[in-house]
Amino acid sequence: MNELIKNNTIETEINVDSLWLIPQRDKTGKHKNIYHGNFIPQIPNQLIRRYTKEQDIILEPFAGSGTTLFECENLNRKYIGFDINQQMIDYIKDTMGQTLYQDKYYIENCNSLDEKEIDKNIKIAYNNLDGQQVQFVLMHPPYMDIVKFTDDKNDLSNIKNLEDFLDKFKTICKNFLKYLEINKYFAIVIGDVYKNSEVIPLSFYCMDMIKKNFKAKLKGIIVKNIEGNRGKLGQAGIWKYRALKSDYFLFKHEYIFVFKKVK
Ligand SMILES: C[S@@+](CC[C@H](N)C(=O)[O-])C[C@H]1O[C@@H](n2cnc3c(N)ncnc32)[C@H](O)[C@@H]1O
């Protein structure tokens, strides 16, 4: 029986709709919105509460500015996260302060493409966190090169070519999904891109890549609005003009794909 509907009561704050219209970013606690390309805390909050329980371990190959980690702290979950951007690793460590050195969180600068480095770090993390497997994997990769994060050649945000991106993302999925317990869930948060005057449905290519290469059931396709996106705020007229002039539609949504790992 699902923990969320135990004793005939349901957890009413869990959003089971496939359309998430979230008017405002949660800016409470440690969430400061300092990283261009981050996601809103409500995304990890919803997913963690739906798919994990207290003390479970959440694993994240693209930790960014720590949004998921801060939600893990709020929700009493353990966390292992990696990112290639040293500035963000420093930021997270500063923000967490002493609490980072408890036996609940492990965060390191690490290239998620590098299987050996990942294996080495996860071994240390399991040791620190007293864990043996992870119960949820959350992946929020760069959307190809639309927001550049670092100059590192291994940074996925430096990839311009779709095939190359899918190939690298597949490697990262391989490096991380092997740590996920069978029958547990993982989610990908991703958007589409424009290239050479046409839409590249990057999100659907990624979903398809996962279905073709991993034993996983697709459990949900959630469309999330990006109303109030910083870059577009207060400039509706300019964006409308550009969209009409250059013949495109303004992206107002991203996808969250939820999968269940199966045998
Ligand atoms: C979309 S952002 C994640 C943002 C995060 N969800 C947040 O709320 O701050 C993608 C992140 O992937 C990182 N990244 C890109 N390639 C990577 C790689 N090969 N290994 C580890 N991290 C990588 C970037 O540095 C960036 O921080």
The ligand as an SDF file (V2000), in Angstrom:
LIG
                    3D

 27 29  0  0  0  0  0  0  0  0999 V2000
   20.2330   22.8300  -15.0560 C   0  0  0  0  0  0  0  0  0  0  0  0
   21.5910   22.9510  -13.9570 S   0  0  0  0  0  0  0  0  0  0  0  0
   21.0090   22.2120  -12.4680 C   0  0  0  0  0  0  0  0  0  0  0  0
   20.3900   23.2530  -11.5560 C   0  0  0  0  0  0  0  0  0  0  0  0
   19.8670   22.7240  -10.2370 C   0  0  0  0  0  0  0  0  0  0  0  0
   18.6920   21.8930  -10.3940 N   0  0  0  0  0  0  0  0  0  0  0  0
   19.5300   23.8890   -9.3290 C   0  0  0  0  0  0  0  0  0  0  0  0
   18.3430   24.0460   -8.9410 O   0  0  0  0  0  0  0  0  0  0  0  0
   20.4260   24.7010   -9.0490 O   0  0  0  0  0  0  0  0  0  0  0  0
   22.7070   21.7780  -14.6160 C   0  0  0  0  0  0  0  0  0  0  0  0
   24.0090   21.6190  -13.8380 C   0  0  0  0  0  0  0  0  0  0  0  0
   24.7280   20.5330  -14.4410 O   0  0  0  0  0  0  0  0  0  0  0  0
   26.1080   20.7670  -14.2080 C   0  0  0  0  0  0  0  0  0  0  0  0
   26.8680   19.8710  -15.1150 N   0  0  0  0  0  0  0  0  0  0  0  0
   26.9630   19.9160  -16.4650 C   0  0  0  0  0  0  0  0  0  0  0  0
   27.7180   18.9060  -16.9340 N   0  0  0  0  0  0  0  0  0  0  0  0
   28.0990   18.1850  -15.8490 C   0  0  0  0  0  0  0  0  0  0  0  0
   28.8930   17.0110  -15.6810 C   0  0  0  0  0  0  0  0  0  0  0  0
   29.4690   16.3760  -16.7130 N   0  0  0  0  0  0  0  0  0  0  0  0
   29.0640   16.5430  -14.4200 N   0  0  0  0  0  0  0  0  0  0  0  0
   28.5230   17.1710  -13.3620 C   0  0  0  0  0  0  0  0  0  0  0  0
   27.7780   18.2910  -13.4570 N   0  0  0  0  0  0  0  0  0  0  0  0
   27.5590   18.7900  -14.6880 C   0  0  0  0  0  0  0  0  0  0  0  0
   26.2620   22.2650  -14.4440 C   0  0  0  0  0  0  0  0  0  0  0  0
   27.4190   22.7650  -13.8230 O   0  0  0  0  0  0  0  0  0  0  0  0
   24.9640   22.8050  -13.8280 C   0  0  0  0  0  0  0  0  0  0  0  0
   25.1820   23.2200  -12.5040 O   0  0  0  0  0  0  0  0  0  0  0  0
  1  2  1  0
  2  3  1  0
  2 10  1  0
  3  4  1  0
  4  5  1  0
  5  6  1  0
  5  7  1  0
  7  8  2  0
  7  9  1  0
 10 11  1  0
 11 12  1  0
 11 26  1  0
 12 13  1  0
 13 14  1  0
 13 24  1  0
 14 15  1  0
 14 23  1  0
 15 16  2  0
 16 17  1  0
 17 18  1  0
 17 23  2  0
 18 19  1  0
 18 20  2  0
 20 21  1  0
 21 22  2  0
 22 23  1  0
 24 25  1  0
 24 26  1  0
 26 27  1  0
M  CHG  2   2   1   9  -1
M  END
$$$$
